[in-house]
């Protein structure tokens, strides 16, 4: 998953660094609103420049917020995100789509006075360039250089359970089963997160809903029936599936689930008794 995210807080952001004058440094992270930390695009959460971070990744249908750092000299009254006054204006555009990618660009509600803070609703799939340009007001009307980041828009993932595992005969219901699941997503290294629950044969919950991150494609994982005390059909249900990058947007984009249940049969092994002689009649 991309690391160019807000580490904590109410919102999730991607940080778009502006071309700045030599008098103002370009930090890897800056303070955000509500105590968040905004991480510069192309850098990981530790503030280190990482080549794989140069392309942003989003799931189609996600809502992303982007922040462009203003030129400090040109905007002396702007002190921090959403604080002070911007002198310059910011123009956001989309170019270079290689797929069907498209976005709806709009100022974040409540922050219309800060054009460097923008919200994009991503749709379609493919790669598109998100651009921003800082422009000084008239009469100077100076146009700053264009800053661009490529954004890969990925389809939502799909999770499908495979074949039911073989039934088990045992004197201990606490068994470990290997569950096969097939995951589909467009990115080769796009790990997927599923949320699942394990139920007892009487339909009560044995293992409460929990997350599991596994790699793209066909995979398997082990589920141990810890605390199991019944015999019969245990079953696992996939509650939701998301591409792990989907946790970047304000609202998670859920994937598609097919065949969301798999049954696990646990039978008690009978104890064969001794052989007795039957008297002749």
N, C-alpha and C positions, 0 to 999 in steps of 0.2 A: 504494500500500500504506500502511496505517496506520503512523504513526511512533511510536505509543505502545508501544514495545517496549524490551526490554533490549538495549542496544547490543552487549554482548559477554558471554560467560560460558557456562555449561553449559545454563542454562534460559532460556526466554523468558517475560516477564511483561507484563501490562498493569497500569498503576498506577491504583488507585482512591483519590482523595483524600477524606479524612474531613472532616466539619465540626469544626473545632478551636476551642479557646478563643482569645481575642484575644492571649493571651500566647505563642502558638506560631504561627510563620509556616507557610505552605503552599508549600514550595519546588517548583519545576518538576521538579527531579531530586533524588534522594537516593542515597547509596551502598547497594548491595545486598550479597548474599552472594557469595563467590568473586570479588570484584572487579568485579561488574557495576555498571551504573548503571541505576536504576529511573526511568522517565519517567512523570510524572503524566498521567493520562487527560485528554484535551482539549488537550494540548501536543505539539508536534513534538519531534524528537530534539535540537533546539537549545534547548529550553526555552521556546519561544514559544507563547503561546496561539493556536490555529488552529481556526476554526469547523468545518471539515470533520473535525477529529479528535474532535469531540464524540460521534460514533457509532462504536463499535468494530466491526470487521468480522472475522469468523472463517469458516472453511470447516466445513461440517457434518462431524462425526466428529473434529474437532480437540480437543486437550486444552490448556486454557489455565490459567495460574496468575495469580491476582490478589492484590494486596497493599493493605491499607487502613492508612493511617498513623494510629497511635493518638494520642489526646489526651496530650500530654506531661505536663501537670499531673496528670492522673488516673493516669498510669502512669510514675511517676518512676524505676522500676527498669528500664524498657525503654529501652535506649540506641540500638539500631539493629536492622535486620531480623534476626530470629532470635537476638538477643542480649539478655540480661536476662530480666525477668519481667513479664508482662502482668498488670495488676490487673483490668482490665475484660474482659468477654466480647464477642464479635462474632457477630451473627446475619446470615446470608446468605440471601436469598430471591430468587425469580423472580416477576415480575408483568408484566402488560400485553402478553402475547404476541399478535401480530397474524397470525402464521402457525402452523405446526405446531412451532415451536421449543420445545425442552425441554432441560434440562440435568441432569446428575447432579452434585450438589454434595458435596464431600468434602475433609477436611483433607489437605494434602499429606503423603505418607508420611514419617514421621520428624520432622514439625513439628507434631504434634497439640497441643502445648502453646501454640502460637501461632495462635489462632483468627482472627487478622487476615490470615492467609496461607492462601489457599484455592485449590482446584483444581476446575475445571469441565470436564466432558466434554460438548461441545455436540452436539446431534442435531437432526434435522429441518431445516426452513428457515423463514425469517421473521424478525421482529424481536421481541426480548424485552428486558425491563429487568432488569438485575442490580443488586440492592440490598444494602446492608450498613448495619448499625446497631450502634453501640457502646453497651454497657449496663454500668453500674457494679454491683458486687455488693451483696448485702443487708448491712446493713439499708437502705442508701440506695436501691438499686434504681432509680437514675436512668437514663432512656432518652434517648440522644442522638438528634439528627435523622437522618433517613434520607438516605443518599447513594446516588444512582442513576446508572447509565450505560446507554444503549440499546446493544444488541448486535444487529447484522445478521448472521444466519446464512445463508450462501450455499451453494448446491449446488456440488459439485466440477465443475471444468471438463472439457470434452471437446475433443480435438484430432483433426482429420481432414485428411489430405492431399488436395489437389485433383487435377486432371488432370496426367498426366505432361507435362513440357515438351517442346517440339518437339525432334526430333533435330538434331544439328549435324554438318556436314561441315567438317572443319578440318585444318590441318597442325600445329596446336598444341593438345594435349589440355587445356591449362590454360584452361578456359572458365568463364564465369560464368552460372549459371542462376537464373532467378527461380522460386521454388517457392511455390505457393499453399497456404495452410493455413486451415482454418476452425476458429475457436475458439468455444466456447460457455461462458458463465458468466452469472450472474444480475445482476451489478453492472455498471452502464453504463461506469464507468471502471476496471473490474477487469482490469488487465493480467494476462496469463498467461505463465508461463515454461514453455518446452519444452526438453527436452534431446535432442540429436540427434547422430548419428554418420554420417560419409560414408565409403563403401566403394569400393575400386577394383573394376574388372571381375573381378579374380581373387579377390575377397572379402577381401583384406587391407584394413586400415584406412588411409584416406587422411587424414581429418580426425578426430582423436580426439573422444570425447564432449564436448560443450560446451553451455552454457546460452544460450538466446536469449529475451529478453523482448519480446513484441509485444502490441499492443492487442487488446481483445475483438473478436469477430466475424471476418469474412473478412479475411485479410491476406496479404501476400506478402513475401518477403524473398529476398535474393540470397545464393547460396553460390558461392564461387569455388573451383574445383578447383586450388588452389595445390599445386604439386609433382606434378601429374598427368603421367604419362608413358606411360600405356597407352591403347589404343583399345578401345572396347566399351561395356558398360553399367555406368555408375556408378550408385550408388543411395544414397539417404538414408533413414535409419530414425529415427523418433521413439522415443526410449527411455522418456520419461516426460513428464507434463504436470502442473503444479500451478498453482493460483491463487497469485499472488505473496504474498498475505496468508497463505497456508498455512505460510509459513516462520516465522510467529509461534509456533505451538504447539510443544510438546516433540517431538512426532512429526509429520512432514509427512504431509499427506493427499494421496494421488496421485489424479489425475483419470483419465478414460477415454480410451483411444486407439482410434480406428478407422482402417482403411486407413493403417497406420503407415509404409508404404514408398512411395517414389516413385522411378521409374527415369529416368536421364538418359543418353541415347544419344549417344555421341561416336564419329564415324566418321572415318577418315582419308580426306581428299580425294585421289582418284587424280590422278596427274600424267600428262596425255595426252602421248604422245610425238610426235615428228615424223612426217610422212607420207613414205613412200618410194615411189619408182616401182618397179613390178613389171615386169621385162622381159617382152616379148612372147615367146610360145613359138612 
